Amino acid sequence: MSTTETGHVTGTKDKDYNILWFTEACLDNALRLETFIQDAERDGDNELAEFFKKAQTDSRKGAEQGKRLLASRLSGN
């Protein structure tokens, strides 16, 4: 594990970059899961569609939490 801040490379502190990355990953996952839901529904697999819908809800929740945390940190609160 590195103990050196590498924000000088990106211009963004590692911890802030990590929040940005997490939020983007959650949003990307929510989009990808929409395709999975449609595939399952097209094949009549309601159990799988519901599974992916729950995962999509969790991804959206993670994205919203990440956005709120990032906003509060960028505003200095």
N, C-alpha and C positions, 0 to 999 in steps of 0.2 A: 504494500500500500504506500503510495506517495504522500508525503506530508508537505509537499511544495505546492503553493497556489500557482495554477497555470493560467489564470485569467489574463495574464499579459499577452497570451497568444490570441485569445478571442476578443479581448477588450471588455470582458464581462467576468465578474467574480465567479469562481466555480460553483458556489452554492446557488447563485442567481441563475447561472446557466443550467444547473441541474433542475431547477423549478421550471424553466422554460422548456427543457427537453421533456420532462415528465408530462407537462401540459400538452405539448404537441403530440407525444406518443399516445396519450389518452384520446385526443381528438382524432388522430389517425386510426386508432383502434375502433372507435365508434363508427367511423366511415366504413372501414373494412367489414365490420360485423353486419352492416346493412346488407352487404352482398351475401353474407352467409345466411342471414335471415331469409332473404328472398330465395336463395337456393333451397333451403329446407322447406319453405312454404310451397315452392313449385313442386317439390317431390312429395308433398303431403305429410311431411314429418313434423307434426306440431310440437312434439316433445323437444326436438332439436331446435326448432324455431324459438320456442320459449326460453330455452337455455341461452341461446345467443342474444335474445332480447334482454334477459337479465344482465348478461355480461356487458351489453351495450349501455344499459342504464348505469351500471357501475363505472364504466369508462367515462360517461358523461359527468357523473358525480366527481370522479377524480379530476377531470378537466376543470370543472367549476371551482373545485377546492384549490387547484393550482393557480387558476386565474386570480382568485381572491387573495391568496397568499402573495403572489407576485405583485399585485396592485398595492397591497398594504406595504410591502417592503420598498417598492419604488417610490411611494409617496412619503416614505419616512415614518410611517406609523408603527 
